[in-house]
Amino acid sequence: MLLYFKLKLVIMVTWVIKKMKNKIILVFKILFIVLLIAWVTGVVIDYTRAKDQKKPMVCLAEKRQDVSVGKYYECTSFGYVYYEVEKNDSTKDFGFTSVFSKKIIKDKYGVE
């Protein structure tokens, strides 16, 4: 009789653990989807701001430097970079690119 109750208790505990595991996985999936939607929304908003030559909403790291062609400004955010180059002849270049292609921009303008 005691063995029967122990077996039943083990079965119930494993069932509860399995249900909790499924709920925890579901919570993490929902959290991941919400964060992904928030990140995509931020990228779209900052991209449209960059097209209007405005600085991004969130800037994790800023860099300002005088280069041979003028003044360079860079704002690094969550996976993307906004940059401006104010040239000596009063023209202005700006762009919005991924963090992975940041080196190409730096080489183009001679930024260290």
N, C-alpha and C positions, 0 to 999 in steps of 0.2 A: 504494500500500500504506500509506504514511504517512497519507494522507487517511482511509483506512478506520479506522485506529486512533484518530485524532483524533475522528472522528465517533462511534465506539463509546464513547470516553471521555466525550464531551459527553453522550451519551445516558445513560450510567451515572451521571454526576454529577447530571443533572437528575432522574433517578429517585430517587437517594438524598435529594436536597433535598426532593422531593415527599413521600417517606416520612417524613422528619424533621418536615416541616411538619405533616403529619397527626398525628404523635405529640405534637408541641408543643400543637396545638389540643386534642387529647384531654386532655392534662394540665391545661390551663387550664380546660376544661369540668368536669373532676372536681374541681379545686380550688374553682371557683365553687360547685358543688353542695354540697361539704362546708362551705364558709363559710356558705352560705345556710341549711343545716340547723342549723348551730351558732347562727346568729343567731336563727332561729325558736325553737329550744329555749331560748335565753336570754330571749327575749321572753315565752314561755309561763311559764317559771319565775318571772320577775320579776312577771308579772301575778298569778300565784297568791300570791306573797309580798305584793303590794300589797293583795290582797283580805283578807289576814290582818293588815293594817296594819304590815307589816314593810318595811324599806328594801330596795331592789334589791341584787343581788349586785355589780353593776358600776356605779360612779358616776363619770362623766367630769368633771362639774362640779356643785358643790353651791352652794346659795344660801340664806342665812337672812336674814330681814328682819322687823322689826316693822311691822305694818300696822295700819290703824284697827280692824279686827275682831279682831286678836290677833297671833299669831306665824305666819309663813309659812316653810315649808321646801320646797326644790325640789331634786331630784336629776335631772340630765340624763344619759342614757345613750345607747346606740347607736340613735338614731331615736325614742326615747320619753322621757317625763318622768313621774316620780313626784312628787307634791306632797302636803303636809300643811298644814292650817291649824288651829292650836290657837286656838280663839276665846276671847274674854274670859269668856264664860259657861260655861267648862270643857267645851264640846263640841268635837269634833274632826271636821273634814272631811278626806278624803283622796281621791286619785284617781290614775289611770294613763292617760295620754293621749299622742298623738303629738307630735312636736316642732312640727309644723305648726299645731297648735291651741293651742300654749302661750300665744299672745297673748290668746286668749279667757279663759283661766284668770287670767292676770295682770290683765286688765281687770276681771274679776269681783271680785277681792279687792283691787284697788288697788295692785298691786305695780309697782315701777318697773323 
